Amino acid sequence: MEKRVMLILVSSRKESAEMVQKVLTGWGCHIKTRLGLHDDVLENCTESGLIFLELKGDTAKLDEMERKLNLVKGVDAKQVVLKTE
């Protein structure tokens, strides 16, 4: 069994959130689970955040999503593949 996840670190949410959202929407059918984390909310809302995705589908398409996310300024996206026997 194999699980593929992606971690996306966004260092400037105000600057890059719109473009990140567009990329994720374009690959929405490949995202099984999406979880967004950031340190504070309301008045202390942070500029950085971490997005966790559980992915499904063709690896070439998932690689393309990762590439497009990494083109966005202030974004670092990495896939992780976990395998069990």
NORDA-V372775 format. One record per pair of residues at least 4 apart in sequence whose ideal C-beta (glycine too) atoms are under 7 Angstrom apart, sorted by the first residue. I is the first residue (numbers start at 0). J is the second residue. D is the distance in Angstrom with one decimal. If there is no record, write none. Layout:
i=<I I>
j=<J J>
d=<D D>
This chain:
i=<0 1 1 2 3 3 3 3 4 4 4 4 4 5 5 5 5 5 5 6 6 6 6 7 7 7 7 8 8 9 9 9 9 9 9 9 9 10 10 11 11 11 12 12 12 12 13 14 14 15 15 15 15 15 16 17 18 18 19 19 19 19 20 21 22 22 22 22 23 23 26 26 29 29 29 29 29 29 30 30 31 31 31 32 32 33 33 34 35 35 36 36 37 37 37 38 39 39 39 40 54 56 56 57 58 59 60 61 61 62 63 64 65 65 65 66 68 68 69 69 69>
j=<83 80 82 81 54 61 78 80 51 52 53 54 79 52 54 65 76 77 78 49 51 77 79 50 68 74 76 49 75 15 16 19 47 48 50 73 74 47 73 15 46 73 16 46 47 48 46 72 73 19 71 72 73 74 20 21 22 71 23 68 71 74 24 25 26 64 67 68 27 30 30 64 54 55 56 60 61 64 52 54 53 54 55 52 53 50 52 51 48 50 48 49 45 47 48 45 43 44 45 44 61 60 61 61 62 63 64 65 78 66 67 68 69 76 78 70 74 76 74 75 76>
d=<4.8 6.2 5.1 4.6 4.5 6.6 6.2 5.3 6.7 6.3 5.5 6.5 5.2 4.4 5.9 6.4 6.0 6.8 5.0 6.7 6.2 5.5 6.8 4.1 6.0 6.4 4.5 5.7 4.6 5.8 7.0 6.2 6.4 4.9 6.8 6.3 5.5 5.1 4.3 5.7 5.5 4.1 4.8 5.5 6.9 5.5 6.6 6.6 5.9 5.5 5.0 6.1 4.8 5.6 6.1 6.6 6.6 4.8 6.3 6.6 5.9 6.2 6.1 6.5 6.8 6.5 5.0 5.4 6.6 6.7 6.4 4.4 5.6 5.8 4.1 6.3 6.2 7.0 5.3 6.4 4.5 6.7 5.1 6.8 3.7 6.8 5.5 4.4 6.1 5.1 6.4 4.7 5.0 6.7 3.8 4.5 3.7 5.9 5.2 5.8 5.4 5.9 6.3 6.9 6.1 6.6 6.7 6.6 6.5 6.4 6.4 6.4 6.4 5.1 5.5 6.9 5.4 3.9 6.4 6.9 5.3>
